[in-house]
Amino acid sequence: MPVVDSNQRLLDIPSVITMAADELKEQDNLPLQTVLIALAKETSLPTADVVQIGNTIFVGHTGKKEAQQKKMVGRAFNVDTGRNFIKNCLQYISYLQEKGITHYSSQFEGDTLVSAVKVMQRRLLNTDTEVYLGRTEDDKYVMLIKIGEDSLKGMFE
């Protein structure tokens, strides 16, 4: 997958999603058009929250019931550098905190992101926000974030 350093060139949302979707089509063995249509539908759902930080697009969904509206499930579409991706994720956690989200979860395959999650855990050590990483029975990873009350605003700019 091509990498575009957001410090050098900031892409727009459609470009990032198209580039990332090209990678998804390889993983899922689907035509690019099918993947793009599915992503367009997903991002237009009423529960969808789409945010760009650097060359990373975060798509999250909150629950519909009142008790679930502070909980979000999401994923990232990234074409940024590894270092920027970690910074983008930390800024996204700060964004979620400002939105009042208290719990966030995401699932991913492969070991590529494990080291990034471990760096985020270390960067958040002196806060009350906690990042957990686990494995599912089908060998995928689950990242759970319990977003605390200590303000993260401006910590990861």
N, C-alpha and C positions, 0 to 999 in steps of 0.2 A: 504494500500500500504506500502511496506517496505521502511524504511528510512535508508539511508547509509550516515553517516557524512563524508563529503569529507575531513575533517581535519584528520580523522582516516584512511579512505580507499577511494582512488580515483578510480572510475569505468571507464571503457572505454565507448565510445559512444554506441556501440551495446547493452551493458548491461543496460545502463540507458534507452534507447529507449524501449527495451524489457520489462523492469520492468514497465515503465510508460504506455506502450501499454496494458499491462495486466489490468491496471486500466481503460483505454479507452474502452476495450472490454466489461467490466462490465457496463459502462455508456451507451454505444451504442448498447449493446446486440448483438455483432458481434463475430464471431470466432477470436481468436488471430491471426491466419494466415492471415486472411483478413485485419486486422488492420495493421499488419507488412508489408504486400505487399503494402498497400496504403501509409504508411509512407516511404517505400523505394522509391516508385515512386515520392512522393512529394519532398523528399530530393535530388533526382537526376535531378530535373527540372533545366533548365539553370538560372532561376532567384533565385534559392535557395541559401541561405547563412546559413551554419550549423556551430555553434560554441559551444564548450563545455567550461563552466566555473564551476568549482567544479563538483558536480554531477547533474548539470542542463545542458540540451541541448537546445539551442535556434535555432529555425528554422524560418528564415525570408525570405520574397520575396519582391524584389523591382519591381517597374513598368518597363515596356519595353521601353516606350517613354522617351525621354530625360528629360522632365519636371517631370516625375514620378520617376526618378532614385535616387532621394534624399529622397524618401518616402518608408517606409517599413511596411508591414503587417506581423505579426508573432505570434508565440506561443512558450511556454516553456514546456519542458518535465523534470519534476523534481522528484528526489528521495532523495534530500539532506534535511538537517534539515531546519526548518523554518527560523532560524537566518541566516544560510548560503545562503538560497534561496534569501533572501532580498539583502545580500551582492553580490551574483552572478548577480542579476538583475541590481544593481547599476553599477557593473563593465561592464555589457553588454551595458548599456546606454553609458558609456564611450567609449567602443569599437565602438558603432554605430557612436558616434561623430567623432572618428578618421577616420571612413570610409566616412565621409561626409554626413551621413544621418541626415536630419533635422526634420523629422516627423516619428513617429512609432505608430502603433496601434495594439491592441490585444483584443480578445474577450474571455470571459470565463463564465462558469456557476457556480452557487452556491456562497455562502458567504465566503468560506474559504480564498480566496485571498484578500478580501477587506481590512483586517487589514494590510496585507503586502504592499498593494498599499498606504495606509495611512502613513505607516512608510517611504516608499520611498519619498512621498510628503514632509514629514518633513525633511528628510535627504538632500533634494535638495532645501530647502527654501532659502538659501543664495547664490543660483546660478541663472542663467537666463534660466535654464531648468525647464520646468513645466510639471507636471503629472496631468492629469484629469481623473476622473472616472465618468462614466454615465451608464444609464440603457437603454436597448432597449425595444421595445414594447413586445417582446417575453420573457421578464424577464431575459435576459443575461446581463452581464456587459461588457462595452467597456472601455478599458484603452487607452488614447491618451497621447502621450509624444511629446512635442515640445522641441527639443534639441537645447539649446542655444549655444552661442559662448564661454562663460566662460569655460575654460578647466576643464574637470572632471578627466583627467589623474592622476592616483595615489591617488585620494581622497578616494577610497573605497577598498583599498588593505587590 
